[in-house]
């Protein structure tokens, strides 16, 4: 009787081991699938990107994407990609992963009147 009970326990333990092995084989592909995000062939401009666009970058979730946009709104446009290091949640390792996928385009400067135009405007009351 005791042998039969031990045998059942052994079978049950073997099922658990089998299930855990099966689960272990299924989880890594799921993790890889979640980590790979769709990226566009054209680099994303950090000065014009939306939260949704930033979320498509690898290792950038909704919280970090919002932090990037908030930083840009508060501090002004990014001057270089490395400025991302000032954003909470962006580490050097994370920056190196996304660096090839992002760019910074300087903001358009408002047209400055030339010196001759300013001089004419001042002399004509």
C-alpha positions in Angstrom: 0.0 0.0 0.0 2.8 2.4 0.9 4.6 1.6 -2.3 1.5 2.4 -4.4 1.2 5.8 -2.5 4.9 6.6 -3.2 4.5 5.6 -6.8 1.5 8.0 -7.2 3.6 10.8 -5.5 6.4 10.0 -7.9 4.1 10.2 -10.9 2.6 13.4 -9.7 6.0 14.9 -9.1 7.1 13.8 -12.6 4.1 15.6 -14.1 5.0 18.7 -12.2 8.6 18.6 -13.5 7.3 17.9 -17.0 4.9 20.8 -16.8 7.6 23.2 -15.5 10.0 22.1 -18.2 7.3 22.7 -20.8 6.5 26.0 -19.3 10.1 27.0 -19.3 10.4 26.2 -23.0 7.4 28.2 -23.8 8.2 31.4 -21.8 11.5 32.4 -23.4 10.0 32.9 -26.9 7.2 34.9 -25.3 9.7 37.2 -23.6 11.7 37.7 -26.8 8.5 38.5 -28.7 7.6 41.2 -26.1 11.1 42.7 -26.2 11.2 43.0 -30.0 9.2 46.1 -31.0 8.5 47.3 -34.4 10.9 50.0 -35.4 10.8 52.2 -38.5 13.7 52.2 -40.9 13.9 56.0 -40.6 15.3 57.3 -37.2 12.7 58.9 -34.9 13.2 62.6 -34.2 13.2 63.1 -30.5 12.0 66.7 -30.9 8.8 65.8 -32.7 8.0 62.2 -31.6 4.8 61.4 -29.8 4.4 59.2 -26.7 3.0 56.4 -29.0 6.0 56.6 -31.4 8.5 56.6 -28.5 6.8 53.5 -27.0 7.8 51.5 -30.2 11.5 51.9 -29.4 13.1 48.9 -27.7 13.0 49.1 -23.8 10.9 52.3 -23.9 7.5 51.7 -22.2 4.7 54.2 -21.6 6.2 55.7 -18.5 9.6 56.4 -20.1 8.0 57.7 -23.3 5.9 60.1 -21.2 9.0 61.2 -19.3 10.8 62.0 -22.5 7.9 64.1 -23.8 7.5 65.9 -20.5 11.3 66.6 -20.3 11.1 68.1 -23.9 8.1 70.3 -23.0 9.7 71.5 -19.8 13.4 71.9 -20.9 12.9 72.7 -24.6 14.0 70.7 -27.6 16.8 68.2 -27.4 20.1 69.4 -28.9 21.7 66.0 -29.2 20.7 62.3 -28.6 22.9 62.2 -25.4 20.5 64.7 -23.8 18.2 61.7 -23.2 20.5 60.7 -20.3 18.9 63.6 -18.3 15.5 61.9 -18.6 14.6 59.7 -15.6 14.6 56.0 -16.7 17.2 56.4 -19.5 20.5 54.7 -18.6 23.6 54.6 -20.7 22.8 51.0 -21.6 19.3 51.9 -22.7 20.6 54.9 -24.7 23.1 52.7 -26.5 20.2 50.3 -27.5 18.1 53.1 -29.0 20.8 55.4 -30.3 20.7 54.0 -33.9 16.9 54.4 -33.9 16.6 58.1 -32.9 17.9 61.4 -34.1 17.7 65.1 -33.1 16.7 67.6 -35.7 17.4 71.2 -34.5 14.2 73.2 -34.2 13.6 75.7 -37.0 14.8 79.1 -36.1 12.4 82.0 -36.6 13.4 84.2 -39.6 15.6 87.0 -38.4 15.3 90.2 -40.3 18.6 91.1 -42.0 20.6 94.1 -40.8 19.7 96.2 -43.9 16.0 95.5 -43.4 16.2 96.5 -39.8 18.1 99.7 -40.7 15.5 100.6 -43.3 12.6 100.0 -40.9 14.3 102.2 -38.3 14.8 105.1 -40.8 11.3 105.0 -42.1 9.0 106.4 -39.4 
